[in-house]
């Protein structure tokens, strides 16, 4: 809700979605809040024929919404299904990591508002070091796309793992 409020996205357009994962495990289920991972090698940017996407010097993948032609190539290319199509407007959109807020020294709204405190923002190398994230193990456990496709800037800590 914080994201929708901050970005005024239309009904049905969710830039952050909670995905449910089930697996053979003592707990058997997990929920992961996912949005655009602002990948090092963004597949959306590679395939967009309208040059809608660009990467800022700080690594944030942004979209020039006015350039979007609604072809949905970005949706098909993104292994995380981050871009979302708005059938009313006929264009796609995606999380911009609250770039305007970051430019003002603030955290992304989702991080600031997360009631469980599970979303964090910071230097990806520091977060990976802090949490000793083994993305390959997590991908296998949660059946996520291979991180070598796009090199996402995300750290997922399985429930029960310690810092």
C-alpha positions as CSV (number, residue, x, y, z in Angstrom):
1,X,0.0,0.0,0.0
2,X,2.9,2.4,0.7
3,X,4.1,2.0,-2.8
4,X,0.7,2.6,-4.4
5,X,0.3,5.7,-2.2
6,X,3.7,7.0,-3.0
7,X,3.5,6.4,-6.8
8,X,-0.2,6.7,-7.4
9,X,-0.2,3.5,-9.5
10,X,-3.6,2.6,-11.0
11,X,-5.9,-0.2,-9.7
12,X,-4.4,-3.6,-10.5
13,X,-0.9,-2.3,-11.0
14,X,1.3,-3.5,-8.2
15,X,5.0,-2.8,-8.3
16,X,5.7,-4.9,-5.2
17,X,4.0,-8.2,-4.8
18,X,4.2,-10.8,-2.1
19,X,4.9,-14.3,-3.6
20,X,4.1,-17.5,-1.8
21,X,6.5,-20.4,-2.0
22,X,5.8,-23.9,-0.9
23,X,8.4,-26.7,-0.5
24,X,9.4,-29.7,1.4
25,X,10.7,-28.1,4.6
26,X,9.7,-28.3,8.2
27,X,7.8,-25.0,7.8
28,X,6.7,-25.8,4.2
29,X,5.8,-22.2,3.2
30,X,7.5,-18.8,2.8
31,X,6.4,-15.4,1.6
32,X,8.8,-13.1,-0.3
33,X,8.1,-9.5,-1.1
34,X,9.4,-8.9,-4.6
35,X,9.6,-5.9,-6.9
36,X,12.2,-4.8,-9.5
37,X,15.6,-6.0,-8.5
38,X,17.4,-3.2,-10.3
39,X,19.7,-5.8,-11.9
40,X,23.2,-5.2,-13.0
41,X,22.2,-6.6,-16.4
42,X,18.6,-5.6,-16.7
43,X,16.8,-7.8,-19.3
44,X,14.0,-5.2,-19.6
45,X,16.5,-2.6,-20.8
46,X,18.1,-5.0,-23.3
47,X,14.8,-5.9,-25.1
48,X,12.9,-2.6,-25.1
49,X,12.5,-1.4,-28.7
50,X,11.6,2.1,-27.5
51,X,14.6,2.7,-25.2
52,X,12.2,3.2,-22.3
53,X,14.6,1.9,-19.7
54,X,17.9,3.4,-18.5
55,X,20.3,2.8,-15.6
56,X,21.3,5.6,-13.3
57,X,24.9,5.9,-12.1
58,X,23.7,4.7,-8.7
59,X,22.4,1.5,-10.4
60,X,18.7,2.2,-10.3
61,X,16.9,1.0,-13.4
62,X,14.3,3.7,-14.3
63,X,11.7,3.9,-17.0
64,X,10.7,6.8,-19.1
65,X,7.0,6.0,-19.0
66,X,6.2,8.4,-21.9
67,X,8.4,6.4,-24.3
68,X,6.6,3.1,-23.5
69,X,4.8,1.7,-26.6
70,X,3.1,-1.1,-24.6
71,X,4.7,-4.0,-26.5
72,X,5.3,-5.9,-23.2
73,X,8.7,-7.2,-24.3
74,X,10.1,-6.1,-21.0
75,X,7.6,-8.2,-19.1
76,X,8.5,-11.3,-21.1
77,X,12.2,-10.6,-20.7
78,X,12.3,-10.0,-16.9
79,X,13.0,-13.2,-15.0
80,X,11.3,-11.7,-12.0
81,X,8.1,-10.4,-13.8
82,X,8.8,-6.9,-12.4
83,X,7.3,-4.7,-15.1
84,X,3.5,-4.6,-14.9
85,X,1.1,-3.9,-17.8
86,X,-1.7,-1.4,-17.3
87,X,-4.5,-2.5,-19.7
88,X,-6.3,0.9,-19.3
89,X,-3.3,3.0,-20.3
90,X,-1.7,0.3,-22.6
91,X,1.7,0.7,-21.1
92,X,4.0,-1.0,-18.6
93,X,5.5,0.4,-15.5
94,X,7.8,-0.8,-12.7
95,X,9.3,0.0,-9.4
96,X,11.7,3.0,-9.6
97,X,13.0,2.4,-6.0
98,X,11.5,5.7,-5.1
99,X,14.4,7.4,-6.9
100,X,13.1,10.9,-6.1
101,X,13.1,10.0,-2.4
102,X,16.6,8.6,-2.6
103,X,17.8,11.8,-4.3
104,X,16.4,13.6,-1.2
105,X,18.3,11.3,1.2
106,X,15.2,9.3,2.1
107,X,14.6,5.5,2.0
108,X,12.3,3.9,-0.5
109,X,8.7,4.1,0.8
110,X,8.4,0.3,1.0
111,X,11.4,0.1,3.2
112,X,10.3,2.9,5.4
113,X,6.8,1.5,5.8
114,X,7.3,-2.2,6.1
115,X,5.5,-3.3,9.3
116,X,7.6,-6.4,9.7
117,X,10.9,-4.5,9.1
118,X,12.1,-7.2,6.6
119,X,12.8,-4.8,3.7
120,X,16.2,-3.1,3.8
121,X,18.0,-0.7,1.5
122,X,21.7,0.0,1.2
123,X,24.9,-0.7,-0.6
124,X,24.3,-4.2,-2.1
125,X,27.9,-5.4,-1.4
126,X,27.5,-4.4,2.2
127,X,24.1,-6.1,2.5
128,X,25.5,-9.3,0.9
129,X,28.5,-9.2,3.3
130,X,26.3,-8.5,6.3
131,X,23.9,-11.4,5.5
132,X,26.4,-13.7,3.9
133,X,23.8,-14.4,1.2
134,X,24.3,-17.5,-0.9
135,X,22.0,-16.6,-3.7
136,X,22.4,-20.0,-5.5
137,X,21.2,-21.8,-2.4
138,X,18.3,-19.5,-2.0
139,X,17.3,-19.8,-5.7
140,X,17.3,-23.6,-5.4
141,X,15.3,-23.5,-2.2
142,X,12.7,-21.0,-3.4
143,X,12.8,-22.0,-7.1
144,X,13.8,-18.5,-8.2
145,X,15.3,-17.6,-11.6
146,X,19.1,-18.1,-12.0
147,X,20.8,-15.0,-10.8
148,X,23.3,-15.2,-13.6
149,X,20.6,-14.2,-16.1
150,X,20.4,-10.6,-14.9
151,X,22.5,-10.3,-11.8
152,X,19.8,-8.9,-9.5
153,X,20.7,-6.5,-6.7
154,X,18.7,-8.3,-4.0
155,X,19.5,-10.3,-0.8
156,X,17.0,-12.8,0.4
157,X,17.5,-14.3,3.9
158,X,15.6,-17.5,4.5
159,X,13.4,-17.5,7.6
160,X,15.4,-18.9,10.5
161,X,18.8,-17.9,9.2
162,X,20.8,-15.7,11.5
163,X,22.8,-12.5,10.6
